[in-house]
Amino acid sequence: MMANSSAPSAMSRRVSRVHSAFEPALFFYTIQWRSKSYHAGATLTAHHGNGSDFAGFSSLLACPDPKRIDIRASVRTVPRQWLVRTYLERAAIRVFAIVDLSSSMFFDGESNMRQQVTEFVSSLAWSATRQGDAFGMCAAADNPIPAWQVMPTFQPGTAHMIAQQMTRYWQAAGASGGEGKGATAMPEAMEAIGPQRALVFLLSDFYWADDLLQKILQAGQGHDVIPVVLRDRSATEGLPAFGWARLRDMETGEERSWMLRRRLHQQIVANAQQQKQALNAQLLKAGTRAPLWLSPGWQAEDISRHLMETMA
């Protein structure tokens, strides 16, 4: 079946559209784990300090800060001792975008998938730096892509910088066809984050073999992973009603001829729905958050709502 292939089959298309100018959108995210960073930010930590989040009481000898003596708590102690209030500090976290740049991500159908990636990652960088967090990025196909390597940074201009960087890459890759590349280096891109826990947005169409998917998810264990799924409906819907079609798998380059008819259309659509349900189940079983299925024309409010409802 065409829909069972490792990547969506499509007639060979050249990348011709150039990304239009846009302003990054601001959306919000939150986490339930504690940051271990000492860089000032908005996330709760386990470090006692000069924050505003009440942590409990401690003896004055352990925390010699007379300004925080609590009289009422002190008079209730037996034996009598002076107690002071203690507070937790807030710190920044690292937010990463890990992007699949295999050939299937160049599919040009109902929506421009490359434009979607550029806008979402730029908006993520904008949102992270606006919330006081560090943003980093890695990408890979069959090899890591140095042009997409961004070390975690707090610089406020990161969003516009990476938007220009990604646009240049898409244009250069589009000129060379963008075909014949898999995603075998994605586990390496995930491992490049390092052991310190981070909030990771994993962007792909997720047309991966099961063993590759498991390797990627295993490399992301210990991180708060949010799968962001990008799929174009025209890969499985809106096919010609009847006739012969010459189709090509963008990653393997394999070509096949198909006799399109109504029953085959129904099977393709049903198989795509089954794949979606199976992918959701696999990701949740591996410990990620609920996948974010990114549709064309997405709104920042919808992204924020999804991220708030799927805290991990």
Beta strands, then each sheet from edge to edge (+ up, - down):
strand 1: 9-10
strand 2: 40-49
strand 3: 53-59
strand 4: 83-91
strand 5: 94-100
strand 6: 134-140
strand 7: 150-153
strand 8: 199-204
strand 9: 224-229
strand 10: 243-249
strand 11: 255-260
strand 12: 292-293
sheet 1: 1+ 10- 11+
sheet 2: 2+ 4- 3+
sheet 3: 7+ 6- 5- 8- 9- 12-
end
